[in-house]
Amino acid sequence: MAKEITLLLHNDEGVEEIRVGTRHVGCAGATPPMDHPHVYFHLEEGGQVQCSYCSTIIRHDPALAEDACEPASVVLERHAG
């Protein structure tokens, strides 16, 4: 079984939308210690979610590599499992 990548994201830059290649994501809002409770989402193929804490939109982009996101600077942690 292939390992699934989970990205934990922050949005210190205040971008409206983050595109991810994986369908397993978490949102921290900002980098610690200014983060909100970490929430995790499972995205449908090509789907999107909006974080209920910080309103960041996270969209699955199947054109991206599974461990990639745009902007790339928003990755707080990467987990394979």
Secondary structure, 3 states (H helix, E strand, C coil): CCCCEEEEECCCCCCCEEEECCCEEEECCCCCCCCCCCEEEECCCCCEEECCCCCCEEEECCCCCCCCEECHHHEEEEEEC
